[in-house]
Amino acid sequence: MILVLLGAPGSGKGTQAVMLAKTLSVPVISTGDILRQAIREQTDIGKRAKEYVDAGKLVPDGIVAEALKGRIAGGDCRNGCILDGFPRTIVQAELLEELDISPELALSIEVPDSDIETRMAGRRVCACGAVFHIESNPPAAEGICDRCGAALTSRADDRPETVRERLRVYHEQSEPLKGYYERHGKLRSVVGTGDIGEISVRLQNALA
């Protein structure tokens, strides 16, 4: 089963994708990871993608979708996969259909914008990769990483004005995907607020 996870930035897609993939025993496929690997390995797709990356341009949808199709053909995807980061627009969703990559379901994680702004404003990160939240997952010592003891910082992407702009772009470009998949009878929405474990259960129930 090929699944698409939909939701605004900060809705918890990344966290839930990893948890759901573990439950279903399928990989999470990130187009960003695929392209970076292709560039490192200097494959044909990687060489074509690198031309755009080196020029500071977005890699065209066609190249991304081609790389995605090759990845899905891998043996670890025989039972399906979860798509992360693609499609982001209706044009990209239609391109997947043209390449015979047809997700069975699109799961949309619904979180109000106000909750997302609160979530991201309270997020603190460490250079070691640890992530905390001042309310839902605070470090033992304020401003200090539990893992390595370094000072925690806020990401530029988590600033209120940046979050609002990212949400604006999401509503304009990506949210219409919900209507697209609903018209195809593939959309299932879940409430994305509350405990992470509770949200995970809701997503699993939506697959039943």
Beta strands, then each sheet from edge to edge (+ up, - down):
strand 1: 2-6
strand 2: 28-30
strand 3: 81-84
strand 4: 105-110
strand 5: 123-125
strand 6: 131-133
strand 7: 187-191
sheet 1: 2+ 3+ 1+ 4+ 7+
sheet 2: 5+ 6-
end
